[in-house]
Amino acid sequence: MTEEILEAIRLVKETSPHGHKCAIDAALAAVAPRQPDPVTVFTSDEDDMRKLCADRVVDVKP
């Protein structure tokens, strides 16, 4: 397994979301911080992404 997938598994276990949608969110939350800055993520599930990203989230709304 890649480091990103292991991080996604850890995030799911720590934040307790469930379902395949949360697995996709967790994978995104694990991969996004490893990308060159700046990183922008669009989501329709702000609550889950906040849980998964913890203090790494900067909220920008139009």
C-alpha positions in Angstrom: 0.0 0.0 0.0 1.1 3.5 -0.6 1.7 6.0 2.1 -1.3 8.0 0.9 -3.6 5.0 1.2 -2.3 4.2 4.7 -3.0 7.8 5.7 -6.5 7.6 4.3 -7.2 4.4 6.3 -5.9 6.2 9.5 -8.1 9.2 8.8 -11.2 7.0 8.4 -10.4 5.2 11.6 -9.8 8.4 13.6 -12.8 10.3 12.3 -15.3 7.4 12.0 -17.0 8.3 8.7 -18.5 5.4 6.8 -19.3 4.3 3.3 -17.5 4.4 0.0 -18.1 8.2 -0.3 -16.1 8.7 2.9 -13.3 6.5 1.7 -13.0 8.7 -1.4 -13.0 11.8 0.8 -10.3 10.2 3.0 -8.2 9.4 0.0 -8.5 13.0 -1.2 -7.7 14.3 2.3 -4.6 12.1 2.4 -3.3 13.0 -1.1 -4.1 16.8 -1.2 -1.5 17.9 1.4 1.2 16.1 -0.4 0.7 18.2 -3.6 2.6 21.4 -4.3 1.0 24.5 -2.9 -1.4 25.9 -3.4 -4.0 23.1 -3.3 -7.7 23.7 -3.9 -10.3 21.0 -3.1 -13.9 21.5 -4.0 -16.4 19.4 -2.0 -20.1 19.2 -1.4 -19.5 17.6 2.0 -17.7 20.3 4.0 -18.4 18.6 7.4 -16.6 15.3 6.5 -13.7 17.1 4.8 -13.2 19.2 7.9 -13.2 16.1 10.1 -10.7 14.4 7.8 -8.4 17.4 7.3 -8.6 18.7 10.8 -6.6 21.9 11.1 -5.3 21.7 7.5 -8.5 23.3 6.1 -8.8 26.9 5.0 -12.4 27.7 4.2 -12.9 29.9 1.2 -16.4 30.6 -0.1 -17.5 32.9 -2.9 
